[in-house]
Amino acid sequence: MDSKDALVVFEGTKIRRTWYEEQWYFSVVDTVRVLTDSSDAKDYWYRLKKREYESSGIELSIFCRQLKLPSSDGKNYKTDCANTEYMFRIIQSIPSKKAEPFKRWLAKVGYERIQEIENPELAQDRVKDYYELKGYPADWIEKRLRGIAIRQDLTDEWKFRGIQEQKDFAILTNEISKATFGKTVGEYKKFKSLKRNNQNLRDHMTDWELILAMVGEKATTDITISKDSQGFNECKDSALEGGTIAKNTRKEIEQKTGKSIVSNENYLHLHLTEKKLNKQIKD
């Protein structure tokens, strides 16, 4: 991960963050330093945890993960980190007026998430706006959105059938990808010169790659339901069958066109400009 992507700036001060389990985790100490102007943020965090436990019986550490972040000496050390949801809970314990803008922002994010659960079309609209701001072609965006919906149907089916661990989702996804394209997700990202953990492979797929990814996952969903696959091993077998259907489609197209669908093309040239990003945040 590039150093600039491991930082987020709040009111001119940098907060370290790391990408973990498909979401950002932020340094609690850095957040405390920003919101309290404390000269010793580590000590403040220690006293805050102690005070909260004594007053409410709640141990704030349960909201944290010990994740490695870069330090001033250039080395990585384990430090308390929290995702957006749990950071909001921690900030609630900080008696600082400066924390209010941060609280309101997090509350807004939480409210938008509730809206999206009640009306999934809002989430789709926000994703569409995001891709439009980055400059993706309109027809590509439509395929990407459809792929997201198909992926969601598949993961919901897996959850219903006993798949809960994140690593198991990754293994099943790799089964489909390996069968469809001959590459795991990690191998495919490397092939497309994607280096950061937060660079989504599908955001860099061509039209045909997106279509075949949808074929593999839709076939897997339908096969899983038809065979009533239960548990990891049976779902894995269905994932292989679904990916094989997509592979056969790919092979036939490649044979007819004489061109490989598996491409090292990417969309790394598309970036959200600061002006567009600010506009998106305001909207």
N, C-alpha and C positions, 0 to 999 in steps of 0.2 A: 504494500500500500504506500502511495506517495505521501510524504510528510504533510503536504498541504491538505490532503484528504483526511488526515488523522486529527485535524484540528477544526474547531468551529469558533467563530468570533462572536462574542456577545459584548456590546458596548465597548468595543475596542480591545477587549482582553481575550486571549486565547484559552479555549477549554479543550483539553485532550479528549479524544474519543477513539473507539475501536469498533470494527464491524464484527459482531458475534451473534450466531444463531439468527441470521437474516435480519438484524436490526442494529442500530447504533447504541452503544453503551458509552456514557459520558463519565469523566472523572469527577467523583464527588468532591474531592479536595479542591479541584480547580473551580468548581461551581460555588463552593463555599467561599473561596477567596474572592471571586467576582462579586458575589451578593453581599458580603459582609465587610469587605476591605480589611480583613484581618491580616495582621502581619505574620501570624503563624496559623495558617489554615488547617494544618494537621492537628494542632492542639485544639482549635475551635471545634473541629469535627469530633474529636475525642470527647470533649466536654458536652457537645450537643447530644451525642449518643447517651452519655451518662445521665444528663438532665432529662431527656425524653423517657428513658427507662424508669427513672425515679418518679416521674410525674404521671406516666400513663401505663407503665409496665411493658411498653413496646420497645423491642430491640431493633433499632434502625438498620443494623447490619444485615438483617434478614432480607432487606430489599436490595442488597448489593451482591455483585460477583467480583471475585478477585481475578482481575485480568491484567495482562502485561501491557504497560504503556511506556513510551519513551521518557527518559528523565533528562535533566540538564547535562548529565555526563555522557549522553549519547547511548546509554544502555537501557534496556527494557526491564522494568520491575513490576511485580504484581501490586495492584492498588485497587481500592474500592471503586467500583463502577456501577452505574445504575442505568437502566433503559429509561425512556421518556416517562412511562407510567409511574415507575417507582421513584424517579427523580422528583416528580411532582409531589409525591408523598413526603419525601425528605425535605423539600423546600418549604412545605407547610409548617415544619418545625423550626424554621429559621425566622426569628423576629427581626426582620429587616424590611424597611420600606422599599429598598432597592430591589427586593425580590418580587414585588408586585407585578412589574411588566413581564417577568419571566413566568410567573404563575398564570397571568391572564393568557399568555401565549399558549402554555400547555393546556389550560382549560379549554381554549378554543379548539386545539387539536383534538382533545378528548370529545368535545361536543360534535365536531365534524365526524368523528368515527362513529358515534351513536347514530347520527343522521344517516351515515352510509349503511349501517346495519339495518335500519328501518327502511331505507330506500336505496338499494344497491346501485341504481342508475346514477346517483350522485357520485359514488366512488368511480364509476366508469367515466363520467364526465371529467372528473379531476385528472384521471390518468390520461384521457384524451388530450386535455389542455396541456399537460406536462410534455407529452410527445410532440405536440404542435409547437410549443415554445422551443423545443430543442431542434426543430426543423425537419422532422421526419416526414416523408411523403404521406399524403392522405390515405392512399390505398394500402400502404404498409401499416399505418395505424389501425385501420379497420381489421386487418388480419391479426395484428398483435392483440387487440382487445378481444377478438374472438378466441384466440389462443389462451388468454388469461381465464376466460369463462370455462373453457374445456378443461384446463388445468385444475381449476377450483372444483369442478365436478369430480375429477379423478381423486384429488386429495381428500375430498369429503367422503368418497366411497371407501378409500383406504382407512380413514379414521373409523368409519362405521364397522369395518372388518378387523379392527384390533391393531392397526398400525398407529403408534403414538410417538415413538422415538424419532427425533429429527434425523438421526443417522440412517434409520430404516427408510425414511422417505427419500433420502439421498441415494441409497443403494437401489431402490426400486426405479427411481428416475434414471439412474445410470444404466440399468438394464434396458430400458426403453431406448435411451440415447445410443448405447453401444449397438443394439440390434438395428436401429434405424439408420444411423450414420457411420457405424464402425468406430465410434469414439465415445468415451465417457465424457461427461460434462467438463471435467477438468482438462482432459486432453483436447477437447474442442476449443475451450477458451484459450489454451496455449497456442493452438493452431491459428486462431484468429488474433493473436497478439494481445489478448486481454490479460492484464497483470493484476489488477486490483480485485480484492475479494468482493467488493460491492459492484463490480461490473457484471450485469446480468447477461448471460450468453444470448438469450432471446432478443435482447435489445440490439444485438449485432448480427442477427440472422437475415438472410435474404428472403425474398418472398417464398421461394420454393422450400427453403429450410423451415420457415414458419409453418407452411402448409403441411409438410411431412411430420413435423413435431406434433401438430394437431391430429393428424391421422393416427400416429402411434399412440397418443394419449387417449383419443376417443375410442380407438379399437380396444385399448387396454381396459377402459371403463366398461364397455359393453361386454367384453369377454369375462371380466371379473364378476359382473352381475349375472351373466348367463350361466357361468359355472359355479356361482355362489362361493367364490374363493374366500377362505377364511384364514386369518393369520398371515404371517410374513411369507412363509414358504409357498403357499398357494397363490398369494398375490404376486410373488416374484415370478412364478410360472406364467401367470396371465400377462404380466408386464413383458416378458420375453416374447410371448405370442403376439401381443399387440405391436411391439416394435418390429417383429418380423414381417407383419403385414405392411407396415410403412416401408421397410427395407425393400420388399418385393416391388412396391410401387416405384420407389426411387430407382431401382435397377432397370426397370422397364423404361422409365423416362430417359435415363442416361443412355440406354441402348438405342432408343429411337432418335435422340438428339445428338448423340456423340459428345455430350458435355457432362462433366461431373457436377452434381448438385452441391456436394460438400465443398464449401467455398471458404477461403481465408479472408474474404471481404468483411469489413466491419464498419461501424458508424462512429469511430473514435473522433472523426473530424467535426462531429456535431457537439456543440457546447452551449449551455445556458449562459448567455452574457449576463453581466451584473445588472444591466438595465432590465432585461427580461425577467430575471429572477426576482428583482425588487417588485416589479409589476405583478408577478405571480403571487408573491406574499401579500401584497396589498389587496389583491382581488380575493 
